[in-house]
């Protein structure tokens, strides 16, 4: 059975994607606000198991707050993506 990591699984797209992937009989692991791993923390991300497929949807996306703290939004979204990519590279 193939394993799939879906980040941002609590969002609209993530929830529906999880339902679809489950129907394909994949082993789905979701990281979101309810099953939380800090994707901006490289050490936490490195502790995640190896996955066959990673779909990275997680992001800060609340527009009004992004105007108040644009650098925080930028750092969060970029760092989480870089950590996922680094983990994928190290899992090869």
Number of C-alpha atoms within 10 A of each C-alpha: 8 11 16 20 21 23 24 21 24 19 15 9 11 21 14 13 15 20 11 12 14 13 9 11 11 16 14 17 18 22 20 20 14 9 10 11 16 14 23 18 13 16 12 12 17 17 10 13 11 16 16 13 14 18 15 18 17 21 18 14 10 9 10 9 12 14 10 10 10 13 11 13 19 13 13 19 18 13 16 21 18 15 19 21 14 14 20 16 9 10 12 6
